[in-house]
Amino acid sequence: MENELIEETEEQTSIQDSANETLTSILEAILFAASDPITLKQFQHAIPKTNIRDIRKALTKLQYEYQEMDRSFHLIEIAKGFQICSKPEYSDWIRKFYIQQVRVTLSPSALETLAIVAYKQPVTRSDVSNIRGVNSDSVINALVEKDLVCVSGRKEGAGRSLLFSTTDTFLQQFGLKDRSELPSLEEIEQLLPNSNSIESINAVQEELD
């Protein structure tokens, strides 16, 4: 009888351990699929038969496992939720990756225009065209379509020209926290393949100074 009770207890423990492993894997899959922090309530909504306590316990286990494995990412609690994020020491590499992604998807003229908007924002179409020396309307429209540039207001005075600024998508693409972390002229130079482009950016910088 005693042996039967021991076997039953061990079986129940094994089932519980298996259930915990399954929950941890489910939470991990959701975390990797999501782009924003996930709250405990959102996890519970996705897994309705699980209580908050078990979810938090599984998340704590994940945090410990990532720490023990010394991975390049960790699980953090942020904005009332949980999110898998890269560790700070890899930020420079990630930023370089994002910059390369922009280089692949944008033409030299688009990169040049984007840099001008970034350094002189808010800026009008005519301001950009004057700095570049060519009409830039179509390039600005393309940047707006890519959500890298947006209309941020109108210029005071006659004409009330539209003003353009960079977007949060721009910050994300370049791996920037805010506009104060704009790429240096040296980084922009790596993206722009001709000297005329750099002269344009330098002209913007001189105006700002």
Secondary structure, DSSP 8 states (H G I E B T S, - for coil): -HHHHHHHHHHHHHHHHHHHHHHHHHHHHHHHH-SS-B-HHHHHHHSTTS-HHHHHHHHHHHHHHHHHHT-SEEEEEETTEEEEEE-GGGHHHHHHHHHHHHHHHS-HHHHHHHHHHHHH-SB-HHHHHHHHTS--HHHHHHHHHTTSEEEEEE-SSTT--EEEEE-HHHHHHHT-SSGGG---HHHHHHH--SHHHHHHHHHHHHHH-
